[in-house]
Amino acid sequence: MLLEIKNLTSFYGDAQILFDVNLEVEEGTVVGLFGRNGAGKSTTFRSIMGFNNPQCEGEIKFKGRDITCLPPYKIAKLGIGWVPEDRKIFPNLTIKENLLLGQRSKPDGRGGKEVTLDAVYKYFPKLKEMERKWGCEMSGGEQQMLTIGRTLMSNPDLILLDEPTEGLAPLIADQVMEMVLEVKREYGMALIVVEQFSPKFLSFMDHCYVLEIGEIIYDGNAKTLEDDVELQQKLLGVG
């Protein structure tokens, strides 16, 4: 198992946000984490990346290693990449400089095909066209491509995608996700995609979870949820 989370609870001060969350991700798979605003989706990502410590309890294992108490930079070095919802690009650096900041060989010095700057430009040609522009000169969709590209440059085994289509026009959102899935297929990375919910996401997912007020209320095959509109309505109020 690539990522295994057992009985994860997480707090902000005295407020408990997650309640005994259990979640698994196998190598090379795409997992969805759905839920309404405030359900605890982003908190789950922050907990995985070590940003809530020491306010987390439970167990988070990555490639068999307990990472629950590790600092974020060590977790990143082990092979987890995070594409945050607010993108966090460097506005006073060029697009190329932003990308090169993320550059790192595969974790643990393992061999195999690596994502290079040229590979990012292949999948996101718009970034190549704009490589000398400053980060502050980019549109929302361009910033999202840059954030994803920078994460890919770290050659992670697992990518956490936090609301990757938030605020993007539908056409741009579809293009971004299509490019991400192409990279995933070529390099064999696993993905966890956090979204409020859209049935179209289920078609490319292997497994999905639904969070409600910090608790997992659905843990099952994505195809099952895709085919059951009544279940979508019950869990998420859509359909």
C-alpha angles and dihedrals in degrees: 000000000000097000126014124179120187128188094337116185122178134189140196101205106308094340114100112215104171125043118200096317116190119192137160134194123190122208115280096008133123116230126188124213110194135179144124123277110294094021092121102258098131090040088058090055093046089051092051091050094048098247095126098052129161087022094072129092128186131046133300116184125186118189088345095306123116106239098168096114100031122116117249097255092057092048090051091050090054090061113274117127124192127205101195123212092240091049096221097214121168105253095196095053126077121253091254092050091050090053095047091053088067096049116126136144121248115295117272091012092280118166128235138091114333132201109245133184089262090053091053089050089050092057096035104034090168088070091055091052091051101035094124095049122101120253090242090062095063130103121234093263092048091049090052091052089049093050092050091045092051090051092049089053089067089063096227126185090217129031123199109209111195111198092325094181098042112136094002126125110255094250093049091045091054091048092050093050092045090054092047091052091049090054091046092053093049098045101030098234122160120233137204109196119197115201137148088240142288122169091222091069092061093067093072099036127098098198137002143197130201121210123204119182092335098314131102107243097170130035113168154098114318092223091059091055092043092056097044111073092173090056090050089053092048096048102035109011093245136109 
